[in-house]
Amino acid sequence: MASHLQKLVWTIVVSVAFTTLPARAEVKTELIKRKILPSASALNISQATIQITGVRLNNTDKGFDIILETTQGDKLQPVNKSEGNTFIADITNAQLRLTSGDTFRQDNPTKDITSVTVNNVDTNTVRVTVTSSGSLPAVELFEGDEGLIFGVTSSVPITEAPQPPANQTPETQTQQPKPEEPKVENQEPIELVVTGDQESYRADEASSATRTDTPIRDIPQSIQVIPREVLEDQGTIRVRDALENVSGSTNAGYYQGFSEYISLRGFEANIFQDGIRSYQDFGGLIETADIERIEVLKGPASVLFGDAPPGGLVNLVSKQPLAQPFYSFEGTVGSFSTYRGAVDLSGPLNDSKSVLYRFNAFYENAGSFRDFVNSERLFLAPKFKFALSPQTTLTLNGNWLQETRTSDDGTVAIGNRPANLPRERFLGEPFQNVEINVTNFSYLLDHKFNDRWSIRNSFRSQFVNLARYYPLRDSLDEETGELSRLSYFSERRDNAYSVQTNVVGNFSTGSIKHKLLFGFDYTKNTENGTFGDFEPYSSLNIFNPVYTGLEYPKQSILNFFRDDSLDKYGFYIQDQIELTPQLKLLAGGRFDIFEQSRSTRNLGEEKQEFTQSDSNFSPRLGIVYQPSQNISLYASYATSFEPSFGFSRNGNGQPFKPETGRQFEVGVKADITRNLSATLALYDLRKQNVTVDDPNSSDQNDSIQTGEQTSRGIEFDIAGEITPGWKVIASYGYIDAFVSKDTTGLEGRRRDNIPEHAASLWTTYELQKGTLQGLGFGLGIFFVGDRFGDLDNSYVLPSYVRTDAALYYKRDNWRAALNIRNLFDKTYFIGSDSSRLGVYYGEPLTLIGSFAIEF
């Protein structure tokens, strides 16, 4: 299979490369020194054109600043070039929207600068032109609170720069027709000094909490962002590994040996991509190949996202098509016969740049430190973006993942600790593979009615095909080491269709400003499953395993069929209210309706059918007080809910109510410097209506909803740049997670897989000048405290400290890196499957070498 997949990958890569490379030749020198800026969040940054609403010139002691006024200055992507003594910067995905006309021009702002012009080149590009009477002008690029700033240095003493008369706007002072496209004599780029957080570990904005373009400091809830640069510096390709940088995040390993389990604040966390629920975590490892950044919202989020666990959600923000040609190729070789190749291609498909594309792909073939364990993965992700008008864009997105992997349930527990076995020992059968096929298609239609009102409609279809074929663990004789097993196989086809419409409006009532969001979403989930399970299979001795390799006929154990259907309707509204520049409120609510059905049939028996309807209202309130520009104090109340499955019934045959969650949170957000931010949060989170055994029933299968689980904690996160070249992302989390109400003797027990204390530190330093400029070093320290492996608290997963390191070198358009994980080869356990029969090792000393080149 490997040879066929490799051929397919290379066929696609070569085809795309040859169809796009001719346009690349014109801008080759331009992109060699240019760092592609991070793309905007698919949730919080409109994919429509960014509006520049004003242009100003301000005198400085060196010359003057050209200020392009916009609230999204950090999202603009200028590309510079020169023609003789003229500096030219083209800003894609932008439009000049002045109060009169579409051109700003200022003649002779200084004695040696003859003109400054800002105008629209086309419907998607703004051009800044600075012409000097002598040599090429020196220009620096800054990001400020007002927007994007071009700092122009004048070599002649500055006289008082002409200013527009009070009754005239800059663009009416000198009306000029649009200049013709200049004939480019020199494509060698001018050196731009970019300040701010363009390549930082720090993020200013995220929308997972509000679905709107909102600065993080204005959100009354803890939200952390992991930018693409952190993933690249750490050599991270799995979401669960990236989340080790975030406080309150717990990597509990896998579910049934193949599906990742992620928790936040002691409870399960759902995965979203671009604001829509993703079900890929039900079938396979979650990739970052086409992800620009990861947003982590902590605490209940049902007010905007519907049914969800109370711990929070992880939103994966996709890479977006770029207006300038960009080609990246990366190869990776690592320990345990790991090989991976990836491509990232983007650019315009026509001269007007109204049609853009992006294509991400990778192929991976990997072994493991575990015996018999290996995997093969192929991923393709094309995207297209169409500028239908200056106010309307349409983005089409597809991706496809094919994965074959050995299912590994790890080791087992003996006594009060994991068994003392070699960590490479595999306790399954060599043939026990999982085959996963995931296909996604989505579109995003974004339209701006005007500067204040916009609408966004999105749709996603997801198809997950999952086949598992291997014996399951049943019980362990801890004295003899005999592991009893049962034969098992399943084939599932999970489909999900989601549509979402949001309307956002900005308006004022007197002196009070509002950002209003209201919307509707609908999701249709179906699952069709065929199962063969629980027939005796030969046992395995964990101390002296003898693998039978005996594959059983699937049809011989086929005995169960299941079909599920779920319809979800959600209506929500939210108002972000600015009472004063220092005091801001957030209020919202959502009403959900659920219709679900399940049919089951045992082989040779009649079909059984269950139906259930639920509804729920989820409110949220929050307040932010900002005593200074760099400090935000906040408090919030948020709720969540999850409906029970349709076949679940209590003792009298009635369906269970949805499980609910509620959280109180207070915190402080601080911008320590322009490029370094921190968040401190305290929370009390409770999950209620938990189903527990009925103590008054003689039937052990009868349950009642009286249980409650509590998680209380303190979190601290810090990320950004301390000094030029020295970056850091660090966290500390204290979680007191326990069963607060129960009828079966579990009350007071700690939640499984949740450490009381955990901390992380990752820091890099890159030389900024000299002959070794571009050489960088990275060091990571990750601490996880003791955890119980099951809810009975019958055994302990010991605490550990893992040390990672990195060495990399960036030069021109290429980057070489060596990442070292578990530098001191520490034996440790990342988590369990909440039983005594599935305990997962962390990887030993692992070396990963990579080389990437951009054109």
N, C-alpha and C positions, 0 to 999 in steps of 0.2 A: 504493500500500500504506500510505503514511503516514496518509492520511485515515482508512482503516479501523481502523488501530491506535489512532489518537487517539480515535476514537469508542468503541472498546472500553474503553480506559482510563477515559475520563470516565464511561461507563455504570457500570463497576464501582465507581469512587470515589464517585459520587453515591449509588448503591444502598446501599453500606456505611455512608456517612455518615448518610443519613436513617434507617437502621434503628438506629443507635446514639446519635444526638444527643439524643433525649429524656432519656435517663438522665444526660446530661452536665450539664444545667442545675443539678442539685443541688450540684455540687462545682466550679462554675466559678471562684469566687474562691479556692478551695483550691489549684487547680493553677496559677494564674497565677504564683505566687511559688515554686512547688515544682519543684525539679529532679528529674526522673525518675532514680532511681539505676540504675547498670548492672545488668543482669540477670546471674544466676549463670552460670558456665560450664556448658554442657550436659554437659560431661564430669565436672567435679570437684565440682559442687554439686548435690546431689540436688534434683530438682524436687519432691520431697515436702516436707511442711511442716517448717520449721526448728523445732527443739525448744529452748525456754527452760527450763533445768533448775533454776534457782534465782533468787530475788529477795532483794536485800539493800539496806538503807539505811545509808549511811556519812555521818557528820558531816563538813562542810567549814567553812572559815572564812567562807563566804558563806551557808551553809545546809546542804544535804545532797544526796547523790547517790542516785538510784534505779538500782541496778545489775541489769540483766537478764543473768543468766549464760548464755552460749552460746558455742560455738566459732565461730559464724558471724555475729558481730555486724555485720560490714561488709555482710552481705547482707540485713539487715532493712530494711524500707522504711516508716518511720513517717509517717503523715499526721495532722496536728494540726488541731484546731478548738477552739471554746470555747463554754461555756454559762454566762453570767453570770460568777461568780467561780471557775469550774471549768475547768481545762486538761484536754483529752482528746487522747490520741494513739492512733490505731488502727494496729496493726502487722500487715500482711497476710502471708500465707504463713508463719504462725508459730503455735505452740501452746505453752501453759504446761503443763509436765510436772513438777510438784513431787512430793515424796515422799509427800505426803498432801493430797488435795484439789486443786482447780484454781483457787483464789483466794488471793491474798496481800492482807492489809489491815493497815494501821498507822494508828491514830488518834492525832492530836495529836503528830506527830513534832517540831513546833516550836509556838510560841505562836500564830503566825498561819496555820499550815497545819493544817486540821482533820482531813484524812484523805488517805491515799494508798492506792489500790486498783489491783491488777493482776489481771486475770481474762480468761478465754476468752469472747469474744463469740459465736463460732461455731467450727466445726471448722477454720477457716482464718485466724482473726483474734484477736490479743491486744490488749486495751485497757488503757492506763495512764491513770488518773484522779487528778489532784491538785486538791484543793479548799481554797480559802483562806477565812479568816474575813473578809477585807477585799476588796481589789482582786484582779484576775486575777493569779495567780502568774507570775513570770518564770522561764522554763525554757530551758536550753541543752542541746543534744544533742552527745554525744561518743561516740567509739569507743575502747574500751580493750582491754587484753589479756583482761579478764574477760568482756567482751561489750559490750552497748549500754548507755550511761550517760545518764540524764537528770539534769542538774544543776539543782537547784531553789534559787533565791535567796530567803532569808527577810528580811523587812524588820524583824523583831523579834529582839532578841538571843536567841541559841539557848540553851535549857536542855538539860540532858543528855537526849538522845532516848531514849525507852523502847526497850529491847532485849528480844527474846524470852528467856524463861527457858531455861537450858541444856538442859533436857529437852524443850523444845517447838520445833517448827519454826514458821516465820513463819505458815504458812497455818493451823496448828491453834490459834495464839494467839487469833484472832478469826475464827471461821468465819461466813461471810456467804453468803446465797444470791446467785446472779448478779443484779446490778442490771439493771433494765429499761433498754431503749434510751432514753437521755435525749432529751428534746425539744430540738432544736437551735435556739437563738435567734439565734446569730450564727455565720455560716460564715466570717467573715474570719479568716484564719490568723494564729496567733501567730508572731512572727519567731523562727525557730530558728537558732542559730548552729551550723553543722555543721563539726566539725573532723575531721582525718584525711585520707584519700585518696579520699573519695567521688568527687571530680571531678578526680583527679590523673592524671598520666602514669604513675604507679607502680602496679603490681599486687602484691598480697601472695601470691596463690595461683594455681596453674595445675596442671592434671592431665594434660597431654599426656605427661608423663614417667612417671606412675604410675597413671593412671586412677582415682586416689583424691583426696580432699580433702586436699591436702598443701601447706603453705607452701613457697614457692619456696626459702627459705633452708634447708629440710630435704632438698632434692633434689640428689643428687650428680651433676649434669649441668647444662650451661648451657641455660637456657630463658629466652627473652625474650617479653614480652607487649606488644602494641600496643593500647592501649585505644581505645574509640570516640572519645574526645575528641581524640586525636591525628589521627584520620582527619578529623574535622570541622574542626579548626583548620587543617590542611594542605589542605583541600578535595580529599581523596583519595577516589576511587571505585574504583580498581583495586588488587587485592592486590599486584601486582608493584611498584606505586609505594609502597605502604605499607612494603614490606620494605626499602626504601632506608634505613630508620631502624635496621636491625639489622646488627650486625657479621657478617662472613662470608657475607652474602647477596649473590648476584650476579644481576643482571638481564641475561640474555644475549639478550633480544629474543624472537623468535618461531621456532616450528618450521614450516617450509613456509609462512611468511607469515600464519598464522592462529592457531596454538596457542601459548600462552605457555610459556616455558621458565624455570624458577627453579632456582637451585642454592644449596646451603649447604655451606660448607667445601670448595668445589671439586668437589662432586658434585651430581647431580640430586636435587631434593627432591620428594617426593610431597605432594599436597594432600589433607587430610582435612577433613570437616565434622562437628562434634559427635562426633569419635572414630571415624568410619567413612570409609573411603577414598572420595574423590570422583574421578570420572573426567571432570568438566567441563573440566579443563585440557587434555584431548585435543581439545576442540572449542570454542574461543572464549575470550574474556576472562573472568577470574574477578571477580565482582562483590562489593561490600561492602554492598549496600543492606539486607540483612537480617542483617548481621553485627554482633555486639556488641563483639567483640574478636578479635584474632589472636594465637595462641600459636605460638611458633617453638621447636621442640625441635631442638637441634643435635647431630649425631652419630647413630650407628646406633640404631634404634628397633625392630628386629625382635622383641625379646623380648615386646612387647605388641601390635605392629601387623602382624606377619608380614612377607611379602616386601616389601622396600623398598630403595632405594639407601642407601649408607652416610652420605650428607651430612646427613640429618635429615628432618624433616617440618614442614609448616605446617598447623596445625589452626584452622579457622574456627569460632568459637563463635557460634551463632545467637542472635538476639534472642528473648526469651521473652515469653509473654503476661503482662500486668500486671493486678493486682487493682484498680487505680484507673483510671478512664477517662483516656485519653490520645490526643490527636489532633495530628498534626504534618503540615504541608504545606510543601514546599520547592520553589522554582523556581530554575533555574540557567541563565545565559546566558554563553557564552564565545566566545573567538576561533574563527575558522574555521567560523562558522555552527553553533555547538554550542548545543543547547537540550535541557534535561532537566527533567522534573517528577517529584516523588516524594511519596508519602504513607506515613505510618506511623500506624496506628490500633490501639488496644488498649483492653481493659477487660473487665469482667464481663458475662456474658450472662444472669445471674439474680441475685436478691436475696441469696442466700446466698454468692455469689461462688465457688461450686463449679465453675462452668464459665467459663473465661476464653478470650479470643481475641486474636489479633494479626494484622494484615494489612499487609504491605509491598508496594509496587508502584512502578514507575517506567517512564517512557517517555523514550527518548533518540533524538535525531536529530542527527548530527554530521558535519561535513566534516573536512578535514584540511589540514595545511600541504603535503601531498603532492598532486600533480595527480591528478585523477580518483578520489581515495580518499574514501569516505564510509561511513557505517554507520547502521543503524536497529535499535533494541533495545527490547524490551518484556519486562517481568519482573513476575510476580505470585507472592506468597508468603503464603498463609493458614496460620495455626496455631491449634490449639484445645487447651486443657488442661482435663482433668476431674479433680476431686478425688473419687475413688471412695470414699475413706474417709480418716480422719486419717493413715493409714499408707500409702495407695496413691494414686498419680496416674498418669494416662495422658495423654500429649501426642501429638497428631497434627500432622504437619508436611508441607506440600506446597509445591513451587515449580515454576514454569514459565518458561522463557526462550526467546524467539524472536529470532533475530539474523540480519540480512543485512549482509554487510560485504565491502568490496573487499579481496581478498588482495594484500598488498604485501610483496614480498621485498626491499625496500630497494634499495640501490645495490650496486656490485661493487668488488672490489679490483684495482688496477693497480700492478705493482711491489710495493713493500713497504708501501703505504699504501692506504686507500680511495681510489677514483677521485675526482679533483677535478671534481665535477659540481655543478650547483645542487641544493640539498637538496630542492627541491620536485619534481625530475624523477622521473617515474614510468617504470619500465622493464618494464611489463607491458602489458596490453590493457584498455581501459575496461570491458569486459564481464566481467572475471574476478572474479566474486563467490563468496563462501562463504555457504552457508545452513546455519544451525545451529539445532536445536531440542533443548532439554534439559528433561526432566521428571523430578522427584524426588518420591517419597512415602516418608515414614518414620513410625514410631511409637516412643515410649519409654515403657515400663511400669516404674515405680519403686515398690518396696515395701520398707518397713522392718518387719522382724520385731520388733525392739525397739531399744533405744538402741545396741546393739553390732553387730547383724547386719542386712544389707540385701541385696537382690537387684535387679538391673537387667537388663531385656531390651529390646533395640532391634532394629529392622529397617529397612532402606532398600532401595528399588528405584530404579534410575536408568536412564533411557532417553535415549540421545544419538543423534540423527539428523544426519548430516553430509553435505553435498553440495558438491563442489568441481568447478569447471569453468573451466579456464584453461590456457594453455601454460606448461610448465616450462622453466627455463633449463638449457641443456645444456653450453655451453662459450663462452669469450670469446676473441676475437683482440684482445689488448691493444694491438697496434699500430694496427689499423684501427677498433677499437671495435665490431666486429660481434659481436652476441650471438646464438648459435644457440639455437633453441628446439624443443621437442617438444610436441605436443598431449597433453592429459591431462584426464581427468575421473574422479571416483570418487563412489560413493554408499555410505555405511556406516551400519549400524544396530548400535550398541553397547548391550548391556543388561547390567546388573549387579544382582545380588540378594545382599544381605548381612544376616546375622543374628548377633547377639552377645549373650552372657549373661555377666554378671559378678556374683560374690558377694563381698561385703566384710565382714570381721569384725574386731572389736577385742577383744583379750583379753590376759591377762597370764600369764606363767609365772614365779611368784615376783615378783621386783622388775623383771623384764624385760617391757616392753610390746611388743605385736605389732599390726600392722595387716596382715591377710592378705587377699590378693586371689587368686582363682582363677576361671578362666572358659574359655569355648569360643566360637569364631566359625567361621562358614562363609560362603564367597562363591562365587557362580556367575557367571562372566563369559561372555558370548557376543558374537561379532562376525560379521556377515554383510556382505561387501563385494563390490561390482561395480566393475570398473575398466576404463578404456580409456586406454591410455598409449603413449607413445614412438613416435608417428608424426611424421614431419618437419612442422614448422610454419615459416612465414616468419620470418627473422631480423630483429633490430632493432638499429640503430646507436645506441649509447649517447650519442654526441656530437651526433647529429642524428636523433632518433627520429622515425619516421613510423609512426603506429599504423594497422594494417590494419583493426582492428575486425571481422575475419573470424571469425565464429562457425562452428565446424565441427559437423556432426551427431554427436551422442553415439554413436549406434548404429554409425556408420561406423568407430569406433576401438575398440568394445567387444571385449575380447580376454582378460579374466582374471576369475576368480571365486574367492573365498576365504571359508571358514567356519572360525571358531575357537571352541573351547570350553575353559573352564578351571574346575576345581573345586578349592577351597582349604579345608582343614580345619586349624584351629589350636587347641592346648590349651596353656594357660599358667598359671603360678603365680608369685606374688611375695609376699615378706614384708618389710615395713618394721619394723625392730627397733630399739627404743629401749633400749639397754643402760643408759644414764644420761641425764639431761636434756641432757648435753653431747655424748654419743657415740651416733651412730645408724648403722645398717647397712641396706643394701638388697641383697637377693638375689632373683634370679628366673630363670626359664627357660621356654622355649616349644618345643613340638614341632609341626612343620608337615608336612602331607602334600599333595602336588600331583598332580592328574591332568589332563592336557591333551591335546587333540587338535586337529589342523588338517587341513583338506582344501582342496586347490587344484586348479584346472582351467583350462588354457588353452583358448581357443575352438577347438573341433574336435578336442580331445585327450582322453585318458582322465584321470579324476580321480586325484590322488595324495593318499594319506592318511599322516599321521604321528601317532604317539602317544608319550607320554612320562610317566613317573612319577618323582617326586622326593620326598625327605623331608629334613628338616634340623632340628637342635637349636640353639637360640640362647640362650646364657647371658648374664647381666649381674650385675655386682657393683659395689657402691659403698659409700663410707664418708663420713660427715660428722662433723667435730669442731667444736664451738662453744665456744671459750674464753671468750666473753662473749655477751651477749644480741644484740649487733648484728653479730657476726662469725661466718661459717661457712667452714671450710676443708674441701675435699672432694677426693676422688679416685675414679675410676671406670674400669671396663672394660666395654665394650659391643660387641655384634656385630650384623651384618646379613647378609642374603643375598637374592639374586634368581635365580630359576630361568631357564635359557635357554629360548628358544622351541622348540617341539616339532620344527620342521623343521630346526633347526641340528644339524649332525653334524660329527664330526671325520673325519680321513682314513680311518679303518677303519669308518665308518658308525655309530659309537656316539654316543649323545647326550652333550652337554657337561654337566658338573657345574654346579650353581648358582654364580654369582659370589658371593663372600663379602667381608665387610668386618669390620674390627676397629679399635677405638679405645681408646687410653689418654688420659685427661684428668685434669688437676688444676686447681684453681681456688680463688678466694676470692670470697665474696659478703658484702657489707657494707651494713648499713643506716646510712648516713652520718648521717641524721636520721630522724625519724619518717616523713617524706614523701619521702625521697630515698634511692635504693638503687643499688648498682653491682655489677657482676660482672666479674672478671678470670679468663680461662681460657687454659690452654695445652693443646694436644692433638697427638697423632700418630695419623693416620687412614690406613688402607691398604685398598685394594680389590684383591682377589686373584682368581685364576682368570679373569683377563681373557683373552678370546679374541684371539689374534694369528696372523699368517700362519705356516704351517709351513715353515721354511727347508730341510727335507730332502725336500720334495715338489716334483715338477715341475708339479703342478696349482696354479695361483695361487689357486684357490678353497679349497684345503685349509687348515685352521686347527688350532691346538693351544691348550691352556689353560696358558700359562706366564707370561702378562703380569701386571704389577702396577703400580698407580698409587698415588702417595703424596701426602698433603696434611698439612703440618705448619704450625701457626700459633699466633698469640696474638690474643686478642679482648678488647676492653673495651667494656662497655655501661653507661650510667648513665641513669636516668630518675626523674622525680619533680618535686617542688616545692621550689625553693630558699628562697624567702620567699613569703608570701601573694601570689598573683597572678603570680609569676614561675615558669614551668615550663620544663622542659628534657627532651629525649631526645636522646642523643648516642651515637656509637659509633666505634670504630677497629678495623680488622682487618688483620692481616698473614697472608698465606697463601703458603706455599711449596708449590705444587702442580705435580707433574712425573711423567713416566713413569719408574718405577724399574726395571722389567724389560720387555724387548721383544726381538723377534727380527728386526725390520725396520729398525733404525737409528733408531728414535724414542727410545731410552733416553736419559734426561737432558733431553728436551724438556719445556718448560712446558706445562701443560694450557691449552687454548684458552679464551678469554673469562674467565680468572681473573686479576684484578689482584693484584700483590704487596702493594700498599697501598691501602686505601680507608678513608674516614672520613665521618662525617655529623654535623651539628649542627642541631637545630631547637629554637628557644626562643621563648616567647611571654610577654608581660607584659600584664596586664589591670588597669586602674585599679580600686581596691577601694572608693573613696569619693569624695565630691565630686559636682559637677554632671556630670562626665564619667564617673561610675562605669559600668563595663561596656564602656568603650572599650579595645580590645586591639590589640597589634601583634605580628607574628610575623616571624622571620627564619630562613632555612634556608641552610646551606652544605653542599654534597655534593661530595666529592672522590673520584675513581676514577682509579687509576694506569694506566700502560700495560698493554695486554693483547695477546697474540697472537690473531689471528682464526681460526687453524686449528691442528690438532695438528702439522702440519709446521713451524709457526712461520715461515711464509713471508711474513706481513705483520703489521703492528702497528696496533692501534687506539689512537690517542693518548690520553694522560691528559687529564682535564678537571676544572674546578671550576665547578659550577653554583650560582647563587644564587637562592633563592626568597624571597618576602615575602608578608605577609598584613596586612590591616587589617580589623578587625571591630568591631561594636558590638552589645552585648546589652542589651536593655531589656525589663523585664517578661517577656512571653511571646514575644518575637520576637528574631531575630538577623539582621543584615545583614553580609555579608562580601565582600571583594575579595581574591582570591588571585592572585599573580603568580608564574608559573613561568619560570625562565630569565630573570631580571630584566635581565641584560646581553646577552641574545640570543647566547649562545655557541653555536657550531657544534660538535657533539660526536656521538659514536657510542655507543649503549648496548650493542652487542654484534653478534654474527654468528650465522649458522646453522652454524658450524664449517667453512664452505667459503669459497672466494673469490667465490662468486656470490650471496651474501646477507649484506649488511652494513646494519645498521639505524641510522638517525639518531635522535637525541633531538629532542624538540620544541623549536621556537624560542620566542621571547618569547610567552607565552600569558597572557591575562587571563581570569579566571573570576569572575563576579559571582553571588552567591547571596542569597536571602532566604528565611528559614524562620520559621514561626509555629507555636506550640503552644497547644493548648486543654486 
